[in-house]
Amino acid sequence: MASVEHGRIDDPDSKGDVSKYFTGTHEVQECLEGQGEADLEFYKKNCKKSHVGYVAADQFTADHFPPGYHDNDLYDLTKALADLTVRIAVKFTSPDRPEFVQGTKDPYPCYNTRGQNSLRTGTGRVWSVSKYTEGMWDYRTCPCPECDHSDTPSKVWWKVVVLTARQVVFDDSEARQSSCRLWFDYDQSPAVNIYGRKVCGSNNEGDWCRVECVTHDVEVGDKLGEMRERFGGLCDKIEYKYKSRRDVDKLTIIVSHPHGCSKQVSVGNWVHREVNKQILKDIWTRYTYTNCTCPGSSGAGVYRLGWGQVHPHWGVASNKLSYSGLYVEYKF
């Protein structure tokens, strides 16, 4: 594979500039004209894209990987990624959304509904989980809305940071009107939600956003902490195991909530890789890939076999390939 160089396309199969592949249609699921969550199934049934490439999260097995990858470790990692994948619902559109995607004349998602109360859905991934208890240097009691108005706020709570696309959650005003549904693996899954509090990091160029959520539910907090730790360990294990093969079949795995409905897994291959910039030892890249995605998939984690980082999904280009936002990739 060609070496990584600042500002170069790191794709031996590409001919010329592939930056044109990183522009197209967003995949936020908008519920227009006052329609709400009850209508998400309508959008799913009337979607013009093929859903053949999806496997329901609770039915996914190692046999759904292509030949040569029927690996229990890879299956465990996929299930761990699914455990951390959340359906994000946002009920407000910030008046500060830009008209165009940065550096282009492409319309920015949801610009036409700015300042309005309207539902849209996307996907996110639990990025970090931090437990707060008395005695910590930055300790405070639980800051959730319930505890803020209570004389006895919870003394133990968890900060859960969810990574998604900025087109899904643009700023604090949208974060405060957002919820993340956990473990929505099948249609009748019990509804377990955590609620957004603020944006704790974002990048318009890369189209990523980190949303801070809080919970004082002990069962939820402990479970998410264990799942995040397990996923990190499996990422390290698989990265070491497949590092030498990562540019052979270019396997990619995406877990998302198409149309705001239950969780689906899609397996494909990445096609183009663009190195956008390099800062110190870190490089910022984005990818195109063949995985099945739909409205509602924006913000989903794009896992590339043999790489340790998970990019957020952006949308679909005119050549029908899906593509990611720009995100950091550690150089080693």
C-alpha positions as CSV (number, residue, x, y, z in Angstrom):
1,M,0.0,0.0,0.0
2,A,1.2,3.5,-0.7
3,S,2.8,5.4,2.2
4,V,0.9,8.0,4.1
5,E,1.9,11.5,3.1
6,H,0.4,14.8,4.1
7,G,-2.4,15.9,1.7
8,R,-2.2,12.8,-0.4
9,I,-4.7,10.2,-1.4
10,D,-3.6,6.9,0.2
11,D,-5.4,4.6,-2.2
12,P,-3.3,2.5,-4.7
13,D,-6.5,1.8,-6.8
14,S,-7.6,5.4,-7.3
15,K,-6.9,7.3,-10.4
16,G,-6.5,11.0,-9.7
17,D,-8.4,13.0,-7.1
18,V,-11.0,11.1,-5.2
19,S,-12.2,14.0,-3.1
20,K,-15.3,14.1,-5.3
21,Y,-16.4,10.9,-3.6
22,F,-16.8,12.7,-0.2
23,T,-19.8,14.8,-1.1
24,G,-23.4,13.8,-1.5
25,T,-26.6,13.3,0.5
26,H,-26.7,13.2,4.2
27,E,-28.4,10.3,6.0
28,V,-30.2,11.9,8.9
29,Q,-33.8,10.6,9.1
30,E,-36.0,13.6,9.2
31,C,-39.7,13.4,10.3
32,L,-41.3,16.3,8.4
33,E,-44.6,18.0,8.6
34,G,-45.1,17.3,12.3
35,Q,-44.7,13.5,12.0
36,G,-43.2,11.9,15.0
37,E,-41.5,8.6,16.1
38,A,-44.6,6.6,15.3
39,D,-44.1,7.3,11.6
40,L,-40.5,6.0,11.5
41,E,-41.7,2.6,10.3
42,F,-43.4,4.4,7.4
43,Y,-40.1,5.8,6.2
44,K,-38.5,2.4,6.5
45,K,-41.2,0.7,4.4
46,N,-41.0,3.5,1.7
47,C,-37.2,3.6,1.5
48,K,-35.9,3.4,-2.1
49,K,-32.6,1.8,-1.0
50,S,-32.0,-1.9,-0.8
51,H,-32.1,-3.4,2.7
52,V,-30.6,-6.7,1.6
53,G,-27.3,-5.9,3.2
54,Y,-28.7,-5.5,6.7
55,V,-28.8,-8.2,9.4
56,A,-30.7,-7.5,12.6
57,A,-28.3,-7.1,15.5
58,D,-29.9,-9.8,17.6
59,Q,-29.6,-12.3,14.7
60,F,-26.1,-11.6,13.6
61,T,-23.6,-14.5,13.7
62,A,-20.0,-15.1,12.6
63,D,-21.4,-16.8,9.5
64,H,-22.5,-13.4,8.2
65,F,-18.8,-12.4,7.6
66,P,-17.3,-13.2,4.2
67,P,-15.2,-16.4,3.8
68,G,-11.9,-16.3,5.7
69,Y,-13.4,-14.1,8.5
70,H,-15.6,-16.5,10.3
71,D,-13.8,-15.5,13.5
72,N,-15.2,-15.6,17.0
73,D,-13.0,-12.7,18.1
74,L,-14.3,-10.6,15.2
75,Y,-17.9,-11.6,16.1
76,D,-17.3,-10.6,19.7
77,L,-16.0,-7.2,18.6
78,T,-19.0,-6.7,16.4
79,K,-21.4,-7.5,19.2
80,A,-19.4,-5.2,21.5
81,L,-19.8,-2.4,18.9
82,A,-23.5,-3.1,18.7
83,D,-23.8,-2.9,22.5
84,L,-22.4,0.6,22.4
85,T,-24.5,1.8,19.4
86,V,-27.4,4.1,20.3
87,R,-30.3,5.5,18.4
88,I,-30.3,9.3,18.8
89,A,-33.6,11.3,18.6
90,V,-33.4,15.1,18.4
91,K,-36.5,17.3,18.7
92,F,-35.1,20.7,17.9
93,T,-33.1,22.3,15.1
94,S,-30.6,24.9,16.0
95,P,-31.0,28.4,14.4
96,D,-27.2,28.4,14.0
97,R,-27.0,25.6,11.5
98,P,-25.1,26.8,8.4
99,E,-26.6,26.9,4.9
100,F,-23.9,24.8,3.2
101,V,-21.5,22.0,4.1
102,Q,-18.1,23.6,4.9
103,G,-16.1,24.2,1.8
104,T,-18.9,23.2,-0.6
105,K,-22.2,24.4,-2.0
106,D,-23.9,21.2,-0.7
107,P,-27.0,22.1,1.4
108,Y,-26.3,21.5,5.1
109,P,-28.6,18.9,6.7
110,C,-31.8,20.3,8.3
111,Y,-31.0,24.0,7.4
112,N,-34.6,24.5,6.3
113,T,-36.0,23.5,9.7
114,R,-33.6,25.6,11.8
115,G,-35.3,27.1,14.9
116,Q,-38.1,24.6,14.7
117,N,-39.3,21.7,16.8
118,S,-39.1,18.7,14.5
119,L,-37.9,15.2,15.0
120,R,-34.9,13.6,13.3
121,T,-33.0,10.5,14.2
122,G,-29.4,9.4,13.7
123,T,-27.0,6.9,15.2
124,G,-24.2,7.3,17.8
125,R,-21.7,5.2,19.7
126,V,-20.8,5.4,23.4
127,W,-17.3,6.9,23.3
128,S,-16.5,7.1,27.0
129,V,-18.1,6.4,30.4
130,S,-16.9,8.1,33.6
131,K,-18.3,7.3,37.1
132,Y,-18.4,10.2,39.6
133,T,-18.4,9.6,43.4
134,E,-17.7,11.7,46.4
135,G,-14.0,12.4,47.0
136,M,-13.0,12.9,43.4
137,W,-11.2,16.2,42.7
138,D,-13.8,17.4,40.2
139,Y,-16.8,15.9,42.0
140,R,-20.3,17.4,42.1
141,T,-23.7,15.8,42.6
142,C,-25.6,14.5,39.6
143,P,-26.3,17.3,37.1
144,C,-29.2,15.7,35.4
145,P,-32.5,17.7,35.2
146,E,-34.2,15.6,37.8
147,C,-31.3,16.1,40.3
148,D,-30.9,19.8,39.5
149,H,-34.5,20.3,40.9
150,S,-34.1,17.9,43.8
151,D,-33.2,18.6,47.4
152,T,-31.5,15.2,47.5
153,P,-29.5,14.9,44.2
154,S,-27.8,11.5,43.5
155,K,-24.3,11.4,44.9
156,V,-23.2,8.7,42.4
157,W,-23.6,9.3,38.7
158,W,-22.1,8.6,35.3
159,K,-21.1,10.9,32.4
160,V,-21.7,9.1,29.2
161,V,-20.1,10.7,26.1
162,V,-21.7,9.7,22.8
163,L,-19.9,10.2,19.5
164,T,-22.1,11.0,16.5
165,A,-22.1,13.2,13.4
166,R,-22.5,16.9,13.9
167,Q,-25.3,16.9,11.3
168,V,-27.3,14.8,13.9
169,V,-26.5,17.0,17.0
170,F,-25.1,20.4,16.0
171,D,-24.8,22.3,19.3
172,D,-25.9,22.6,22.9
173,S,-29.4,23.7,22.0
174,E,-29.9,20.5,20.1
175,A,-28.1,18.4,22.7
176,R,-30.5,19.5,25.4
177,Q,-33.4,18.3,23.2
178,S,-31.8,14.9,22.4
179,S,-32.1,11.4,23.8
180,C,-30.1,8.2,23.2
181,R,-31.9,4.9,23.2
182,L,-29.7,2.1,24.4
183,W,-29.8,-1.5,23.4
184,F,-32.6,-1.1,20.8
185,D,-31.7,-4.5,19.3
186,Y,-35.2,-5.6,18.1
187,D,-38.5,-3.9,17.7
188,Q,-39.9,-4.8,21.1
189,S,-36.7,-4.0,23.0
190,P,-37.5,-2.3,26.4
191,A,-37.0,1.5,26.0
192,V,-33.9,2.5,27.9
193,N,-32.9,6.2,27.4
194,I,-30.2,8.6,28.5
195,Y,-30.6,12.3,27.8
196,G,-28.3,14.8,26.3
197,R,-26.9,17.7,28.3
198,K,-24.4,19.6,26.1
199,V,-21.9,19.2,23.3
200,C,-18.4,18.5,24.8
201,G,-16.5,18.6,21.5
202,S,-17.3,19.0,17.8
203,N,-15.8,19.7,14.4
204,N,-17.7,21.1,11.5
205,E,-15.1,20.1,8.8
206,G,-15.0,16.5,10.0
207,D,-18.7,16.3,10.8
208,W,-18.3,14.8,14.2
209,C,-19.8,15.7,17.6
210,R,-19.5,14.4,21.1
211,V,-22.6,14.7,23.2
212,E,-22.4,14.6,27.0
213,C,-25.2,12.6,28.6
214,V,-25.7,11.8,32.3
215,T,-27.4,9.1,34.3
216,H,-27.6,8.1,37.9
217,D,-29.1,4.7,37.1
218,V,-26.6,2.3,38.7
219,E,-27.5,-0.6,36.5
220,V,-27.2,1.4,33.3
221,G,-24.0,3.2,34.3
222,D,-22.2,0.1,35.4
223,K,-23.3,-1.9,32.4
224,L,-22.2,0.8,29.9
225,G,-18.8,1.1,31.7
226,E,-18.2,-2.7,31.4
227,M,-19.3,-2.7,27.7
228,R,-16.9,0.2,26.9
229,E,-14.0,-1.5,28.6
230,R,-14.7,-4.8,26.8
231,F,-14.9,-3.0,23.4
232,G,-11.6,-1.3,24.0
233,G,-9.9,-4.6,24.8
234,L,-11.3,-6.3,21.7
235,C,-10.3,-3.4,19.4
236,D,-6.7,-3.8,20.6
237,K,-6.8,-7.6,20.2
238,I,-8.3,-7.5,16.6
239,E,-6.1,-4.6,15.5
240,Y,-3.0,-6.7,16.5
241,K,-4.5,-9.8,14.9
242,Y,-5.4,-8.3,11.5
243,K,-3.0,-5.4,11.1
244,S,-1.0,-7.2,8.4
245,R,-4.3,-7.9,6.4
246,R,-6.2,-4.7,6.9
247,D,-5.5,-3.4,3.4
248,V,-6.1,-6.8,1.7
249,D,-9.9,-7.2,1.8
250,K,-10.5,-3.8,3.5
251,L,-13.3,-5.2,5.6
252,T,-15.7,-2.7,7.2
253,I,-18.5,-3.2,9.7
254,I,-21.2,-0.7,10.5
255,V,-23.9,-1.0,13.2
256,S,-26.7,1.6,12.8
257,H,-30.3,2.5,13.3
258,P,-31.7,2.9,9.8
259,H,-34.8,5.1,9.8
260,G,-34.7,5.3,13.5
261,C,-35.7,1.7,13.8
262,S,-34.1,-1.3,15.5
263,K,-30.4,-1.9,15.2
264,Q,-28.9,-3.4,12.1
265,V,-25.4,-4.7,11.1
266,S,-23.9,-4.3,7.7
267,V,-20.6,-5.7,6.4
268,G,-18.8,-4.4,3.4
269,N,-15.4,-3.1,2.2
270,W,-13.8,0.3,2.1
271,V,-12.9,1.5,-1.4
272,H,-11.2,4.9,-1.1
273,R,-9.1,6.4,1.7
274,E,-8.3,10.1,1.8
275,V,-5.6,11.5,4.0
276,N,-6.9,15.1,4.6
277,K,-4.2,16.4,6.9
278,Q,-1.6,15.4,9.5
279,I,-1.0,17.0,12.9
280,L,2.1,15.7,14.7
281,K,1.8,11.9,14.7
282,D,-1.9,11.8,14.0
283,I,-3.5,11.8,10.6
284,W,-7.1,12.7,9.7
285,T,-8.7,10.5,7.2
286,R,-12.1,9.7,5.6
287,Y,-13.3,6.6,3.7
288,T,-15.8,5.4,1.1
289,Y,-17.3,1.9,1.5
290,T,-19.8,-0.5,0.2
291,N,-21.8,-1.1,3.4
292,C,-25.6,-0.8,3.4
293,T,-26.7,2.5,5.0
294,C,-29.9,4.5,5.0
295,P,-31.4,7.7,6.5
296,G,-30.9,7.3,10.2
297,S,-27.4,5.9,9.8
298,S,-25.6,9.2,10.0
299,G,-23.2,9.1,13.0
300,A,-22.9,5.3,13.1
301,G,-19.4,3.9,13.9
302,V,-17.5,2.7,10.8
303,Y,-15.1,0.0,11.9
304,R,-12.3,-0.9,9.5
305,L,-10.7,-4.3,10.3
306,G,-7.2,-3.9,11.6
307,W,-7.6,-0.2,12.5
308,G,-8.1,1.0,16.1
309,Q,-10.3,4.0,15.4
310,V,-14.0,4.1,14.4
311,H,-15.1,6.9,12.1
312,P,-18.6,8.4,12.1
313,H,-20.7,7.8,9.0
314,W,-21.7,10.8,7.0
315,G,-23.9,9.9,4.0
316,V,-24.0,8.5,0.5
317,A,-22.2,10.0,-2.6
318,S,-23.5,10.3,-6.2
319,N,-21.6,7.1,-7.1
320,K,-23.7,5.2,-4.5
321,L,-20.8,4.5,-2.2
322,S,-21.3,5.5,1.5
323,Y,-18.7,7.7,3.1
324,S,-17.5,8.8,6.5
325,G,-16.7,12.1,8.2
326,L,-13.2,13.2,8.7
327,Y,-11.7,11.7,11.9
328,V,-8.3,11.1,13.6
329,E,-6.3,7.9,12.8
330,Y,-3.3,7.3,14.9
331,K,-0.1,6.8,12.9
332,F,2.1,3.9,14.0
